[in-house]
Amino acid sequence: MNFSMNGIFSPEMTLLGIGLGWLLTGIVHIAFAFAVWVDSGQMTVRQNRSTFLVGGGLWALATLIGGIMVVAVYWLVHHSTLRSQPPS
């Protein structure tokens, strides 16, 4: 196989791949941040409870920056069985 500058791994294709990777990562971060923001608002309205430590907007901002790891922490804190349930 020819891997020269005019071959399959040209610098232009590499930059295109990196650019598409960044674009897709950005889209995923924005989508998850929006979902966290909406979920925090619905949690306040439907379940009459607030987010832990900070507001929903700050959780969304952290998700925008941190991505899927922050979403995992958000879910663990707010929706898993680790969160203490209010007395009935």
MODELLER restraints for C-alpha pairs under 7 A, 6 or more apart:
rsr = mdl.restraints
at = mdl.atoms
rsr.add(forms.Gaussian(group=physical.xy_distance, feature=features.Distance(at['CA:3:A'], at['CA:9:A']), mean=6.08, stdev=0.5))
rsr.add(forms.Gaussian(group=physical.xy_distance, feature=features.Distance(at['CA:29:A'], at['CA:63:A']), mean=6.72, stdev=0.5))
rsr.add(forms.Gaussian(group=physical.xy_distance, feature=features.Distance(at['CA:29:A'], at['CA:64:A']), mean=5.06, stdev=0.5))
rsr.add(forms.Gaussian(group=physical.xy_distance, feature=features.Distance(at['CA:29:A'], at['CA:67:A']), mean=5.24, stdev=0.5))
rsr.add(forms.Gaussian(group=physical.xy_distance, feature=features.Distance(at['CA:30:A'], at['CA:64:A']), mean=5.83, stdev=0.5))
rsr.add(forms.Gaussian(group=physical.xy_distance, feature=features.Distance(at['CA:32:A'], at['CA:63:A']), mean=6.80, stdev=0.5))
rsr.add(forms.Gaussian(group=physical.xy_distance, feature=features.Distance(at['CA:33:A'], at['CA:60:A']), mean=4.50, stdev=0.5))
rsr.add(forms.Gaussian(group=physical.xy_distance, feature=features.Distance(at['CA:33:A'], at['CA:61:A']), mean=6.69, stdev=0.5))
rsr.add(forms.Gaussian(group=physical.xy_distance, feature=features.Distance(at['CA:33:A'], at['CA:63:A']), mean=5.10, stdev=0.5))
rsr.add(forms.Gaussian(group=physical.xy_distance, feature=features.Distance(at['CA:33:A'], at['CA:64:A']), mean=5.20, stdev=0.5))
rsr.add(forms.Gaussian(group=physical.xy_distance, feature=features.Distance(at['CA:34:A'], at['CA:60:A']), mean=6.62, stdev=0.5))
rsr.add(forms.Gaussian(group=physical.xy_distance, feature=features.Distance(at['CA:36:A'], at['CA:59:A']), mean=7.00, stdev=0.5))
rsr.add(forms.Gaussian(group=physical.xy_distance, feature=features.Distance(at['CA:36:A'], at['CA:60:A']), mean=5.57, stdev=0.5))
rsr.add(forms.Gaussian(group=physical.xy_distance, feature=features.Distance(at['CA:37:A'], at['CA:56:A']), mean=5.42, stdev=0.5))
rsr.add(forms.Gaussian(group=physical.xy_distance, feature=features.Distance(at['CA:37:A'], at['CA:57:A']), mean=5.96, stdev=0.5))
rsr.add(forms.Gaussian(group=physical.xy_distance, feature=features.Distance(at['CA:37:A'], at['CA:60:A']), mean=5.25, stdev=0.5))
rsr.add(forms.Gaussian(group=physical.xy_distance, feature=features.Distance(at['CA:40:A'], at['CA:51:A']), mean=6.48, stdev=0.5))
rsr.add(forms.Gaussian(group=physical.xy_distance, feature=features.Distance(at['CA:40:A'], at['CA:56:A']), mean=5.11, stdev=0.5))
rsr.add(forms.Gaussian(group=physical.xy_distance, feature=features.Distance(at['CA:41:A'], at['CA:56:A']), mean=6.95, stdev=0.5))
rsr.add(forms.Gaussian(group=physical.xy_distance, feature=features.Distance(at['CA:43:A'], at['CA:49:A']), mean=6.22, stdev=0.5))
rsr.add(forms.Gaussian(group=physical.xy_distance, feature=features.Distance(at['CA:43:A'], at['CA:50:A']), mean=6.80, stdev=0.5))
rsr.add(forms.Gaussian(group=physical.xy_distance, feature=features.Distance(at['CA:44:A'], at['CA:50:A']), mean=5.32, stdev=0.5))
rsr.add(forms.Gaussian(group=physical.xy_distance, feature=features.Distance(at['CA:62:A'], at['CA:70:A']), mean=6.71, stdev=0.5))
rsr.add(forms.Gaussian(group=physical.xy_distance, feature=features.Distance(at['CA:63:A'], at['CA:70:A']), mean=5.28, stdev=0.5))
rsr.add(forms.Gaussian(group=physical.xy_distance, feature=features.Distance(at['CA:63:A'], at['CA:71:A']), mean=6.13, stdev=0.5))
rsr.add(forms.Gaussian(group=physical.xy_distance, feature=features.Distance(at['CA:76:A'], at['CA:82:A']), mean=6.68, stdev=0.5))
rsr.add(forms.Gaussian(group=physical.xy_distance, feature=features.Distance(at['CA:77:A'], at['CA:83:A']), mean=5.81, stdev=0.5))
